[in-house]
Amino acid sequence: MISCLLRLSDRLSWTTAAIAALALALLFVLMLSEIVSRNLLERSLGFSWEVSGYLLGLIIFMASSWSLRNDKHIRITLVREYLPRGGVRWLDLLATLIGVIIAGFFCSAFIGFCLQTWHGGTVSSTPQEIPLIYPRALMALGLLVFTLTLVVRALVLVAAPGMLDSTPEESPVPMEGKS
């Protein structure tokens, strides 16, 4: 059961990381277009700064769960170096549970924010009037997946901490029908 949850979490993390990578590529193209437009045409693309902000938020939220699962998040390891292996596990569990509480709070608040945006039909205050539900909903999705990844991590730390020793990069998730 735990291994199935971890595989599902890994797949969700990979999917949101792929969306983040696509958003990063779009951000690159958008900023390059802005630079070319300003320097060659002496005109700014009116929408570029607004859309780049949405893309940046999307990248941060969508890449968070993959970063967590692959141990790419920033950690302060000073205390960990002086603890026995069992102590590190419990410290990691404590930090993960605190993360679940914080991420859960932000996730529920952000989902409420999205519902408010959707019901109000809120659009951006720029001339483009972009419906804000789209970027906000995608950011909320990334935050939801991050929260679920933290929950799964906590469960794995309690039930089978050895499963976290290898990251999805080191041992790819086996696909259905393959072993």
C-alpha positions as CSV (number, residue, x, y, z in Angstrom):
1,M,0.0,0.0,0.0
2,I,2.8,2.4,1.0
3,S,4.7,1.6,-2.2
4,C,1.6,2.3,-4.3
5,L,1.1,5.7,-2.6
6,L,4.8,6.5,-3.2
7,R,4.6,5.5,-6.8
8,L,1.5,7.6,-7.3
9,S,3.1,10.5,-5.5
10,D,6.2,10.2,-7.7
11,R,4.1,10.2,-10.9
12,L,2.2,13.3,-9.7
13,S,5.5,15.0,-8.8
14,W,7.0,14.1,-12.2
15,T,3.9,15.4,-14.0
16,T,3.9,18.7,-12.2
17,A,7.7,19.0,-12.7
18,A,7.1,18.5,-16.5
19,I,4.5,21.3,-16.4
20,A,7.0,23.5,-14.5
21,A,9.6,22.7,-17.2
22,L,7.2,23.7,-19.9
23,A,6.4,26.9,-18.1
24,L,10.1,27.6,-17.7
25,A,10.6,27.2,-21.4
26,L,7.6,29.5,-22.1
27,L,9.1,32.0,-19.7
28,F,12.4,31.9,-21.5
29,V,10.7,32.4,-24.9
30,L,8.6,35.2,-23.5
31,M,11.5,37.1,-22.0
32,L,13.6,36.6,-25.1
33,S,10.7,38.0,-27.2
34,E,10.5,41.0,-24.8
35,I,14.2,41.7,-25.2
36,V,14.2,41.4,-28.9
37,S,11.0,43.6,-29.2
38,R,12.5,46.3,-27.0
39,N,15.9,46.4,-28.7
40,L,14.8,45.9,-32.4
41,L,11.3,47.3,-32.5
42,E,11.7,49.8,-29.6
43,R,8.4,48.5,-28.2
44,S,7.6,46.5,-25.2
45,L,5.2,43.6,-25.4
46,G,2.4,44.7,-23.1
47,F,1.5,41.4,-21.7
48,S,5.0,39.9,-21.1
49,W,5.6,41.1,-17.6
50,E,2.1,40.1,-16.4
51,V,2.3,36.6,-18.0
52,S,5.9,36.1,-16.8
53,G,4.8,36.7,-13.2
54,Y,2.1,34.0,-13.6
55,L,4.6,31.6,-15.2
56,L,7.1,32.2,-12.3
57,G,4.4,31.4,-9.7
58,L,3.5,28.3,-11.7
59,I,7.1,27.1,-11.9
60,I,7.6,27.5,-8.1
61,F,4.5,25.7,-7.1
62,M,4.6,23.0,-9.8
63,A,8.3,22.1,-9.2
64,S,8.1,21.9,-5.4
65,S,6.9,18.3,-5.0
66,W,9.5,17.0,-7.4
67,S,12.2,19.0,-5.6
68,L,11.1,17.5,-2.2
69,R,11.0,14.0,-3.5
70,N,14.4,14.3,-5.1
71,D,16.0,15.9,-2.0
72,K,16.6,19.2,-3.8
73,H,15.0,21.4,-1.2
74,I,17.2,23.5,1.0
75,R,18.0,21.8,4.3
76,I,19.9,22.9,7.3
77,T,22.0,19.8,8.1
78,L,23.9,21.0,11.2
79,V,21.7,19.1,13.7
80,R,21.4,16.1,11.4
81,E,25.2,15.5,11.3
82,Y,25.3,15.0,15.1
83,L,22.2,12.7,15.4
84,P,22.2,8.9,15.1
85,R,20.3,7.5,12.1
86,G,17.1,6.9,14.1
87,G,17.2,10.5,15.4
88,V,17.6,11.9,11.8
89,R,14.5,9.9,10.8
90,W,12.4,11.4,13.6
91,L,13.7,14.9,13.0
92,D,12.8,14.4,9.3
93,L,9.3,13.2,10.3
94,L,8.9,16.2,12.6
95,A,9.9,18.6,9.9
96,T,7.7,16.8,7.4
97,L,4.7,17.0,9.7
98,I,5.3,20.7,10.3
99,G,5.5,21.1,6.5
100,V,2.2,19.2,6.1
101,I,0.5,21.7,8.5
102,I,2.0,24.8,6.8
103,A,1.4,23.5,3.2
104,G,-2.1,22.3,4.2
105,F,-3.0,25.7,5.5
106,F,-1.7,27.5,2.4
107,C,-3.3,24.9,0.1
108,S,-6.8,25.4,1.7
109,A,-6.4,29.2,1.7
110,F,-5.3,29.2,-1.9
111,I,-8.1,26.9,-3.0
112,G,-10.5,29.3,-1.3
113,F,-8.8,32.2,-3.0
114,C,-9.3,30.3,-6.4
115,L,-13.0,29.7,-5.7
116,Q,-13.5,33.4,-4.8
117,T,-11.7,34.3,-8.1
118,W,-13.9,31.9,-10.0
119,H,-17.2,33.0,-8.5
120,G,-16.3,36.7,-8.9
121,G,-15.0,36.3,-12.5
122,T,-11.9,38.3,-11.5
123,V,-9.7,39.4,-14.3
124,S,-6.3,41.1,-14.2
125,S,-6.2,44.9,-13.9
126,T,-4.1,45.2,-17.1
127,P,-5.5,46.0,-20.6
128,Q,-5.3,42.2,-21.4
129,E,-7.9,41.4,-18.7
130,I,-6.6,37.8,-18.2
131,P,-9.1,35.7,-16.2
132,L,-7.1,35.1,-13.0
133,I,-8.7,31.7,-12.3
134,Y,-6.4,30.0,-14.8
135,P,-3.0,30.9,-13.3
136,R,-4.3,30.7,-9.8
137,A,-5.9,27.3,-10.3
138,L,-2.7,25.9,-11.8
139,M,-0.7,27.3,-8.8
140,A,-3.2,25.7,-6.4
141,L,-2.8,22.4,-8.2
142,G,0.9,22.5,-7.7
143,L,0.5,23.4,-4.0
144,L,-2.0,20.5,-3.6
145,V,0.4,18.0,-5.1
146,F,3.2,19.4,-2.9
147,T,0.9,18.9,0.2
148,L,0.0,15.4,-0.9
149,T,3.7,14.6,-1.4
150,L,4.5,15.8,2.1
151,V,1.7,13.6,3.5
152,V,3.0,10.5,1.6
153,R,6.5,11.3,2.8
154,A,5.3,11.4,6.4
155,L,3.5,8.0,6.0
156,V,6.6,6.5,4.4
157,L,8.8,7.8,7.2
158,V,6.6,6.1,9.7
159,A,6.0,2.8,7.9
160,A,9.0,2.2,5.6
161,P,11.7,4.9,5.8
162,G,14.1,2.9,3.7
163,M,11.8,3.5,0.7
164,L,13.0,7.2,0.7
165,D,16.7,6.2,0.4
166,S,16.4,6.1,-3.4
167,T,14.9,9.0,-5.3
168,P,12.9,8.6,-8.5
169,E,15.9,9.8,-10.4
170,E,18.0,6.9,-9.1
171,S,15.4,4.2,-9.4
172,P,12.6,5.0,-12.0
173,V,9.1,4.0,-11.0
174,P,8.3,0.7,-12.7
175,M,5.4,1.1,-15.2
176,E,2.4,-1.2,-15.2
177,G,3.3,-4.7,-16.4
178,K,7.0,-4.2,-16.0
179,S,9.2,-5.1,-13.1
